[in-house]
């Protein structure tokens, strides 16, 4: 479920040595499965351990995850990095905002998962997002752009050279991608 690097494990052991005996580590997701999902790591005193928590044993400590957060922490990675600027504990959880779908899930679910997990985080850096509206019987993914993408002069390049190429490479059953967004500048545009 969660991969914790050796350096992060060493860091946790050191941190826990300064805590009350029996204190462990908790990893969690706030608002799992939503665009506002956030992951966290905290101390977990013995009286905060729930009967339904999932426990993972490491050398010198345990990690507890509540059952609601667990599916959203699939493929999560915790690392502790030391460089010239100092040290940092990182937690990457690619499924926090949306549960990973099975390889045999319906095409629309697999495409939507890829858009939410891979495409939208890249578009978010520019204030944009894209939503999957439907997949037609002819095999076209119908998308709608929003945020910073609406009114952006590069939206066609993003659609054809970025999103479409990515989707066609992953999902050969798709024929292409179409955009239903009204990109004319106006009241609905992100940039006025």
Secondary structure, 3 states (H helix, E strand, C coil): CEEECHHHHHHHHHHHCCCCCCCEEEEEEECCCCCCCEEEEEEECHHHCCCCCEEEEECCEEEEECHHHHHHHCCEEEEEEEECCEEEEEEECCCCCCCCCCCCCCHHHHHHHHHHHHHHHHHHCCCEEEEEEEECCCCEEEEEEEECCCCCCCHHHHHHHHHHHHHHHHCCCCCEEEECCCCCCCCCCCCC
